[in-house]
Amino acid sequence: MIRQKHATLKHCSRRGLIGITLVTTLFASSVWANEFSVTDDDFPPRNEAKEELGKLLFFDKILSGNKNISCATCHHPLAATSDGLSLPVGEGARGLGVTRDTGSGGDAIHERVPRNSPHIFNLGAMEFTRMFHDGRVEVDDTQPSGFLTPAGDDFPLGLDNVLAAQAMFPVTSGTEMAGQAGENKIGKVAAKGKLVRVWKKLAKRLRKIPKYVKLFKKAFPADIRRKRDITYVHAANAIAAFEASAWRCTNSKFDQFVNSKFYYKFKVFSKQELHGAKLFYDKAGCGNCHSGKFQTDHQFHAIGVPQIGAGKGDNLPGYTDGHDDFGRERVTNNEGDRFKFRTPTLRQVALTGPWGHDGAYNSLESMVRHHLNPVYALHNYDTNQAILPSIEYLDRYDFIAHSYEDRRQAIADAIEIEPVELNDKEISALMAFLYTLTDFECIDLRKDVPVSVPSGLPMWD
């Protein structure tokens, strides 16, 4: 999918280049095992008490300002840990997955969440050190908290990992979970940017629920003796522990291929899948950036995905309507990072649509074909692919940025990948390989959904 220009190839992971060599030498067994084999050492140690607590918190609407939305609403196991929409509709909307609507009357959503809801598969692996499409939460040992985040110096200490650090932020967003300023106390302080107060108010709520107090004490015996010791940091750590264990998906056909002896590899992969793997790591150039154990270099690249939705409020010169999304530049303030987004892991990729930082593509093959000729795909994008629950006063903004040729061209000019010519047979083989990245043990995830939650709130509308 990704073939880098010579000027930018150096920014891709060295592991991607190793992958090309591996495939052209027919997947030498010992090297593949070392390079791509996932083990328990790649994930943090499990803690069942934390996981039990985190599972309940993940599905409990008590963490939202108006008590009407949970983490699971936009990251549901039955929607492959996402929501099946191009852009989420958060606080104020009703329903689940692709049936979710935009709400009604005074409770209707005020805006769409401007980027696609990312899946959570394997994000607990320790090699993941950046979260969100623009990497705005990342490990940084120079910071007192150990993380560089939008909260700056206000970010608390004690987060276990970057997945836990990420879990601190959706509850502070009025659009996602906090609600609007006039609707509840949490929404009020969130609208003022007082993140610490949001976290304190949520912890206060949790302390009032006896079952949660018991579970927090069990999960954090060294930290929590009395209910007043409970903080939202503990909640975020528990949520991350649940996500990391429940959605570790590392027994795919690809894993079986990597871990089998040389002779048996060719019994694991079909001829078509083997052909697709060779294309992935060689001719198509996907492995340049989709590298390593989880098929990501964890870097940021501009690949020209069409801009849909209201964007992040960025403006190209000459415009004031704020429907562009400058991606990584918003974090680094470096114009050279404009329109760059994080390379996603391709584990479970067949299940995690729509694809792209804004969910512009509703089929994986369309996303693959975009990579093969990104400029053409950008300028000829079919907006009917976008899965966006309708509401009149937002619908009019969904394709504003895309409708202007000069704004599309600005995205096109930033593209770092060169066209690659593959015929339909080769594209089918490439797709076959991508499907081998699916762990079938992570398709039926009903077991990850609790029957009820300690707050007593209904889990669904």
C-alpha positions as CSV (number, residue, x, y, z in Angstrom):
1,M,0.0,0.0,0.0
2,I,2.8,2.5,0.7
3,R,5.8,3.1,-1.5
4,Q,7.7,6.1,-0.2
5,K,9.4,8.7,-2.3
6,H,13.2,8.6,-2.2
7,A,13.2,11.8,-0.1
8,T,11.0,10.4,2.6
9,L,11.9,6.7,2.6
10,K,14.4,7.4,5.4
11,H,11.6,8.3,7.7
12,C,10.1,4.8,7.5
13,S,11.1,2.1,9.9
14,R,14.2,0.1,9.1
15,R,12.0,-3.0,9.9
16,G,10.0,-2.3,6.7
17,L,13.2,-2.6,4.7
18,I,14.1,-5.8,6.5
19,G,10.6,-7.1,5.6
20,I,11.3,-6.7,1.9
21,T,14.5,-8.7,2.2
22,L,12.7,-11.4,4.2
23,V,10.0,-11.9,1.6
24,T,12.5,-12.0,-1.4
25,T,14.4,-14.8,0.4
26,L,11.2,-16.8,0.9
27,F,10.6,-15.9,4.5
28,A,13.6,-17.4,6.1
29,S,12.1,-19.1,9.2
30,S,14.5,-18.0,12.0
31,V,14.6,-14.4,10.8
32,W,10.9,-14.1,10.5
33,A,10.4,-15.5,14.0
34,N,12.7,-12.9,15.5
35,E,11.3,-10.0,13.5
36,F,7.6,-10.6,13.6
37,S,6.8,-13.1,16.3
38,V,4.6,-11.7,19.1
39,T,5.2,-13.0,22.6
40,D,3.9,-12.3,26.1
41,D,6.9,-10.0,26.6
42,D,5.4,-7.6,24.1
43,F,2.5,-6.9,26.5
44,P,2.4,-5.7,30.1
45,P,1.8,-8.3,32.8
46,R,-1.8,-9.0,33.4
47,N,-3.8,-8.0,36.5
48,E,-7.2,-9.7,36.6
49,A,-8.5,-7.3,39.3
50,K,-7.7,-4.3,37.3
51,E,-9.2,-5.9,34.2
52,E,-12.5,-6.7,36.0
53,L,-12.8,-3.2,37.2
54,G,-11.8,-1.7,33.8
55,K,-14.3,-3.8,31.9
56,L,-17.2,-2.4,34.0
57,L,-15.9,1.2,33.8
58,F,-15.5,0.9,30.0
59,F,-19.2,0.1,29.6
60,D,-20.6,2.4,32.4
61,K,-22.2,5.7,31.4
62,I,-21.3,7.1,34.8
63,L,-18.1,8.5,33.2
64,S,-20.0,10.9,31.0
65,G,-21.3,14.3,32.0
66,N,-25.0,13.6,31.3
67,K,-24.6,9.9,32.1
68,N,-25.8,8.9,28.6
69,I,-22.7,7.6,26.9
70,S,-19.8,5.3,27.7
71,C,-16.4,4.4,26.3
72,A,-18.0,1.4,24.7
73,T,-20.5,3.5,22.7
74,C,-17.8,4.4,20.2
75,H,-15.5,1.4,20.9
76,H,-17.9,-1.5,21.1
77,P,-16.8,-5.1,20.9
78,L,-19.7,-5.9,18.6
79,A,-18.4,-3.2,16.2
80,A,-14.8,-4.4,16.2
81,T,-13.9,-2.0,19.1
82,S,-15.0,1.0,17.0
83,D,-18.5,2.1,15.9
84,G,-18.7,1.3,12.2
85,L,-19.2,5.0,11.3
86,S,-16.9,7.3,9.4
87,L,-17.1,9.9,12.1
88,P,-18.5,9.2,15.6
89,V,-21.6,10.9,16.9
90,G,-21.0,11.3,20.6
91,E,-22.8,12.9,23.5
92,G,-26.5,13.5,22.6
93,A,-26.8,10.8,20.0
94,R,-28.7,7.5,20.5
95,G,-28.2,3.9,19.4
96,L,-25.2,1.8,18.7
97,G,-22.9,1.2,15.8
98,V,-24.2,2.0,12.3
99,T,-27.7,2.4,13.7
100,R,-26.6,5.3,15.9
101,D,-28.5,8.5,15.1
102,T,-27.8,12.2,15.9
103,G,-30.3,12.7,18.7
104,S,-33.3,15.0,18.6
105,G,-34.5,18.3,19.9
106,G,-32.3,20.0,22.5
107,D,-30.4,16.8,23.2
108,A,-29.2,16.4,19.6
109,I,-25.5,16.5,18.9
110,H,-23.8,19.8,18.4
111,E,-21.1,18.5,16.1
112,R,-19.6,15.2,14.8
113,V,-16.4,14.0,16.4
114,P,-13.9,15.2,13.7
115,R,-11.9,12.0,13.3
116,N,-12.7,8.3,12.9
117,S,-13.0,6.3,16.1
118,P,-9.9,4.1,16.2
119,H,-10.1,0.4,17.0
120,I,-8.3,-0.8,20.2
121,F,-6.9,-4.1,19.0
122,N,-3.4,-4.8,20.3
123,L,-2.9,-1.1,21.5
124,G,-1.8,-2.5,24.8
125,A,1.4,-3.8,23.3
126,M,4.4,-1.9,24.8
127,E,5.8,-0.8,21.5
128,F,2.8,1.5,21.1
129,T,4.0,4.8,22.6
130,R,1.7,7.3,20.8
131,M,-2.1,7.5,20.8
132,F,-4.7,9.3,18.6
133,H,-4.4,9.9,14.8
134,D,-2.1,12.8,15.4
135,G,-0.1,11.3,18.3
136,R,-1.0,14.1,20.7
137,V,-0.6,11.7,23.6
138,E,2.8,10.1,23.7
139,V,5.4,8.8,26.0
140,D,8.0,11.5,26.8
141,D,10.4,10.8,29.6
142,T,11.3,14.5,29.9
143,Q,7.8,15.3,31.2
144,P,7.0,15.0,35.0
145,S,4.2,12.6,34.2
146,G,6.1,10.6,31.6
147,F,3.8,11.7,28.9
148,L,3.4,14.6,26.5
149,T,-0.3,15.5,26.3
150,P,-2.7,18.4,25.7
151,A,-3.0,18.8,29.5
152,G,0.6,19.9,29.7
153,D,1.9,20.3,33.3
154,D,-1.6,19.6,34.6
155,F,-1.4,16.0,33.5
156,P,-1.3,13.8,36.7
157,L,1.3,11.3,37.7
158,G,0.8,7.5,38.0
159,L,-0.5,6.5,34.6
160,D,0.7,2.9,33.8
161,N,1.2,3.3,30.1
162,V,0.2,5.4,27.1
163,L,-3.1,3.5,26.6
164,A,-4.1,4.6,30.1
165,A,-2.9,8.2,29.4
166,Q,-5.2,8.2,26.3
167,A,-8.2,7.1,28.5
168,M,-7.9,10.4,30.4
169,F,-9.2,12.5,27.5
170,P,-12.5,11.4,26.0
171,V,-14.2,12.2,29.3
172,T,-13.0,15.8,29.0
173,S,-14.5,16.4,25.5
174,G,-17.9,18.1,25.4
175,T,-18.5,16.5,22.0
176,E,-17.5,13.0,23.1
177,M,-18.5,12.4,26.7
178,A,-18.6,15.5,28.9
179,G,-21.6,17.3,27.4
180,Q,-22.2,21.0,26.9
181,A,-21.5,23.7,29.5
182,G,-25.2,24.3,30.4
183,E,-26.1,20.7,30.8
184,N,-24.1,19.4,33.7
185,K,-21.2,20.4,36.1
186,I,-18.7,18.2,34.3
187,G,-19.6,19.7,30.9
188,K,-19.3,23.2,32.5
189,V,-15.7,22.7,33.7
190,A,-14.7,20.8,30.6
191,A,-15.9,23.8,28.4
192,K,-13.5,26.0,30.4
193,G,-10.6,23.6,29.8
194,K,-10.3,22.7,33.4
195,L,-9.4,19.1,32.9
196,V,-8.2,18.4,36.4
197,R,-11.6,19.4,37.8
198,V,-13.3,17.0,35.3
199,W,-11.2,14.1,36.6
200,K,-11.8,15.1,40.2
201,K,-15.6,15.2,39.7
202,L,-15.6,11.8,37.9
203,A,-13.6,10.3,40.8
204,K,-16.1,11.8,43.3
205,R,-19.0,10.1,41.4
206,L,-17.2,6.7,41.5
207,R,-16.5,7.0,45.3
208,K,-20.3,7.2,45.9
209,I,-20.9,3.7,44.4
210,P,-20.1,1.0,47.0
211,K,-19.4,-1.8,44.5
212,Y,-16.9,0.4,42.7
213,V,-15.2,1.3,46.0
214,K,-14.8,-2.4,46.7
215,L,-13.4,-3.1,43.2
216,F,-11.0,-0.2,43.3
217,K,-9.6,-1.4,46.7
218,K,-9.2,-4.9,45.2
219,A,-7.5,-3.7,42.1
220,F,-5.2,-1.2,43.8
221,P,-4.5,-2.5,47.3
222,A,-1.3,-0.5,47.8
223,D,-2.9,2.8,46.8
224,I,-6.5,2.7,47.9
225,R,-7.4,2.1,51.6
226,R,-10.3,4.4,51.8
227,K,-12.8,5.5,49.1
228,R,-11.3,9.0,49.2
229,D,-8.1,7.6,47.8
230,I,-9.8,6.8,44.4
231,T,-8.7,9.0,41.6
232,Y,-9.5,9.0,37.9
233,V,-5.9,7.9,37.2
234,H,-6.9,4.6,38.9
235,A,-9.9,4.4,36.6
236,A,-7.8,5.1,33.5
237,N,-5.3,2.4,34.5
238,A,-8.0,-0.1,35.0
239,I,-9.6,0.7,31.6
240,A,-6.3,0.3,29.9
241,A,-5.6,-3.1,31.7
242,F,-9.0,-4.3,30.4
243,E,-8.4,-3.1,26.8
244,A,-4.9,-4.5,26.7
245,S,-5.9,-8.0,27.8
246,A,-9.3,-8.3,26.1
247,W,-8.2,-7.1,22.7
248,R,-4.8,-8.7,22.3
249,C,-5.3,-10.5,19.0
250,T,-2.1,-12.2,18.1
251,N,-3.1,-15.6,16.8
252,S,-3.8,-14.8,13.2
253,K,-2.9,-16.9,10.2
254,F,0.1,-14.5,9.8
255,D,1.3,-15.3,13.3
256,Q,0.9,-19.0,12.6
257,F,2.9,-18.6,9.4
258,V,5.7,-16.6,11.2
259,N,5.9,-19.1,14.1
260,S,5.8,-22.3,12.0
261,K,8.9,-24.2,10.8
262,F,10.1,-23.3,7.3
263,Y,8.6,-26.4,5.6
264,Y,5.1,-25.9,7.2
265,K,4.9,-22.2,6.3
266,F,3.7,-23.1,2.8
267,K,0.9,-25.2,4.3
268,V,-0.2,-22.2,6.4
269,F,-0.4,-19.7,3.6
270,S,-2.1,-20.4,0.3
271,K,-0.3,-19.5,-2.9
272,Q,-2.5,-16.4,-3.2
273,E,-1.7,-15.3,0.4
274,L,2.0,-15.9,-0.2
275,H,1.9,-13.9,-3.4
276,G,0.1,-11.1,-1.5
277,A,2.7,-11.1,1.3
278,K,5.5,-10.8,-1.3
279,L,3.6,-7.8,-2.9
280,F,3.1,-6.2,0.5
281,Y,6.8,-6.3,1.4
282,D,8.2,-5.8,-2.1
283,K,6.5,-4.4,-5.2
284,A,3.6,-2.6,-3.5
285,G,5.9,-1.2,-0.8
286,C,3.4,-1.5,2.0
287,G,6.0,-2.9,4.4
288,N,8.1,0.3,4.2
289,C,5.8,1.9,6.8
290,H,3.4,-0.9,7.8
291,S,6.4,-2.7,9.3
292,G,7.3,-4.9,12.3
293,K,5.1,-7.1,14.5
294,F,2.0,-4.9,14.3
295,Q,2.5,-3.6,10.7
296,T,3.2,0.0,11.7
297,D,6.3,2.1,12.0
298,H,4.5,4.4,14.5
299,Q,5.4,7.4,12.4
300,F,3.3,10.0,10.6
301,H,2.8,10.1,6.8
302,A,0.7,12.2,4.4
303,I,-1.1,9.8,2.1
304,G,-3.9,12.1,0.8
305,V,-7.0,10.6,2.4
306,P,-10.0,12.9,1.4
307,Q,-11.0,15.4,4.1
308,I,-14.6,14.8,5.2
309,G,-16.6,16.2,8.1
310,A,-16.1,19.5,9.8
311,G,-12.4,19.0,10.3
312,K,-10.4,20.3,13.3
313,G,-10.9,23.9,12.7
314,D,-7.8,24.5,10.7
315,N,-7.7,26.9,7.7
316,L,-5.8,26.9,4.5
317,P,-4.8,30.5,3.4
318,G,-7.8,32.3,2.1
319,Y,-10.4,30.4,4.0
320,T,-12.1,31.1,7.3
321,D,-14.5,28.2,7.6
322,G,-12.2,25.9,9.5
323,H,-13.0,22.6,7.8
324,D,-9.4,21.4,7.2
325,D,-7.5,19.0,9.4
326,F,-3.7,19.6,9.5
327,G,-3.0,16.4,11.4
328,R,0.4,16.0,13.0
329,E,1.1,19.7,12.5
330,R,-1.4,20.5,15.2
331,V,0.9,18.7,17.7
332,T,4.4,19.8,16.4
333,N,3.5,23.2,15.0
334,N,5.8,22.2,12.1
335,E,4.2,23.0,8.7
336,G,6.2,20.1,7.3
337,D,3.9,17.8,9.3
338,R,0.7,19.1,7.6
339,F,-1.8,16.4,6.6
340,K,0.3,13.7,8.2
341,F,-1.4,11.1,10.3
342,R,-0.1,8.1,12.3
343,T,0.5,4.8,10.5
344,P,-2.2,2.5,11.9
345,T,-1.5,-1.1,12.9
346,L,-3.0,-3.5,10.3
347,R,-3.9,-6.2,12.8
348,Q,-7.6,-7.0,12.4
349,V,-7.7,-4.5,9.5
350,A,-10.3,-6.5,7.7
351,L,-12.8,-5.8,10.5
352,T,-12.1,-2.2,11.4
353,G,-13.8,0.0,8.8
354,P,-14.5,2.6,7.7
355,W,-10.8,3.3,7.0
356,G,-8.7,6.4,7.0
357,H,-8.2,9.0,9.7
358,D,-11.7,10.3,9.0
359,G,-13.2,7.1,7.9
360,A,-13.5,8.3,4.3
361,Y,-13.4,4.8,2.8
362,N,-16.1,2.2,3.5
363,S,-14.3,-0.8,2.0
364,L,-10.8,-2.0,2.6
365,E,-10.2,-2.6,-1.1
366,S,-11.0,1.1,-1.7
367,M,-8.5,2.1,0.9
368,V,-5.9,-0.2,-0.7
369,R,-6.6,1.2,-4.1
370,H,-6.2,4.7,-2.7
371,H,-2.7,3.9,-1.6
372,L,-1.8,2.7,-5.1
373,N,-2.8,5.9,-6.8
374,P,-3.5,8.5,-4.0
375,V,-3.7,11.7,-6.1
376,Y,-6.2,10.2,-8.5
377,A,-8.2,8.7,-5.7
378,L,-8.3,11.9,-3.8
379,H,-9.6,14.0,-6.7
380,N,-12.1,11.3,-7.7
381,Y,-13.4,10.4,-4.3
382,D,-17.0,9.2,-4.1
383,T,-18.6,10.9,-1.1
384,N,-21.3,8.2,-1.0
385,Q,-18.7,6.0,0.8
386,A,-18.9,8.2,3.9
387,I,-21.0,6.7,6.7
388,L,-22.4,9.7,8.5
389,P,-25.7,9.7,10.4
390,S,-27.7,12.6,9.0
391,I,-28.7,15.9,10.7
392,E,-29.4,18.8,8.5
393,Y,-27.4,21.5,10.2
394,L,-24.3,19.3,10.1
395,D,-24.8,17.6,6.7
396,R,-24.1,20.8,4.9
397,Y,-20.5,20.9,6.3
398,D,-19.5,17.3,5.7
399,F,-17.8,17.8,2.3
400,I,-16.9,21.6,2.3
401,A,-13.2,21.1,2.4
402,H,-13.3,18.3,-0.2
403,S,-15.4,20.4,-2.6
404,Y,-12.7,23.0,-3.1
405,E,-10.1,22.0,-5.7
406,D,-7.3,24.1,-4.2
407,R,-7.9,22.5,-0.8
408,R,-7.8,19.0,-2.3
409,Q,-4.7,20.0,-4.2
410,A,-3.0,21.1,-1.0
411,I,-3.6,17.6,0.4
412,A,-2.4,16.1,-2.8
413,D,0.8,18.2,-2.8
414,A,1.7,16.8,0.6
415,I,1.4,13.2,-0.4
416,E,4.6,11.2,0.2
417,I,3.7,8.0,-1.6
418,E,4.2,7.3,-5.3
419,P,1.7,5.4,-7.5
420,V,2.2,1.7,-7.8
421,E,0.7,-0.3,-10.7
422,L,-1.0,-3.5,-9.6
423,N,-3.4,-5.5,-11.7
424,D,-6.7,-6.8,-10.3
425,K,-5.1,-10.3,-9.7
426,E,-2.3,-8.7,-7.7
427,I,-4.8,-6.5,-5.7
428,S,-6.8,-9.7,-4.9
429,A,-3.6,-11.3,-3.6
430,L,-2.7,-8.3,-1.5
431,M,-6.2,-8.3,0.0
432,A,-5.8,-12.0,0.7
433,F,-2.7,-11.3,2.7
434,L,-4.4,-8.5,4.6
435,Y,-7.1,-11.0,5.7
436,T,-4.4,-13.2,7.2
437,L,-3.8,-10.5,9.8
438,T,-7.2,-11.4,11.3
439,D,-7.2,-13.3,14.6
440,F,-10.4,-15.3,14.4
441,E,-10.5,-15.6,18.2
442,C,-11.2,-11.9,18.2
443,I,-14.3,-11.9,16.0
444,D,-16.9,-13.1,18.5
445,L,-16.3,-10.6,21.4
446,R,-19.7,-11.1,23.2
447,K,-17.8,-12.3,26.2
448,D,-16.3,-8.9,26.7
449,V,-19.7,-7.2,27.3
450,P,-20.9,-7.2,30.9
451,V,-24.6,-7.9,31.8
452,S,-24.8,-4.8,33.9
453,V,-22.6,-2.1,35.5
454,P,-22.3,-0.9,39.2
455,S,-23.8,2.5,38.6
456,G,-27.1,0.8,37.8
457,L,-27.4,3.0,34.6
458,P,-28.8,1.3,31.5
459,M,-26.0,0.2,29.3
460,W,-27.8,1.1,26.0
461,D,-30.5,3.5,25.0
